[in-house]
Amino acid sequence: MQPDIEIYLLSCKTESILDWLKSLFIIAEAPKKKEKCVYLTVHNQSHEIEIVILEEAAGKRFTSVWFNSPNTQWLNDIECAKDAFLALGCEVRCIHSGWEEEDNSDPDQWWIINQHKEGPFIWK
């Protein structure tokens, strides 16, 4: 189980991301927008999860969705990315393997899912 989940969505509207999240979770309080961030709290079974949506997170075209909890329905970032791609239809990127303190894996190794391919790649 990972301590958190983070995915990056290419050219995906924040409203679409919020609709996807509303289909998955019970929204505990209305999303709050501050500059290029949207903050929301959701319930997944008996767990409360904080989510941050950051527009223009990796260049102007990517939006980060960060689930600040180990209590999502996904075991890792790739599972979440697959669900997001199916629901939203936009390219999704995430770290290839979970990250932890003192992690010695290659920080440039990412996973990509789009209409043309799914698999590892180097994001530069």
Disulfide bonds with the S-S distance in Angstrom:
none
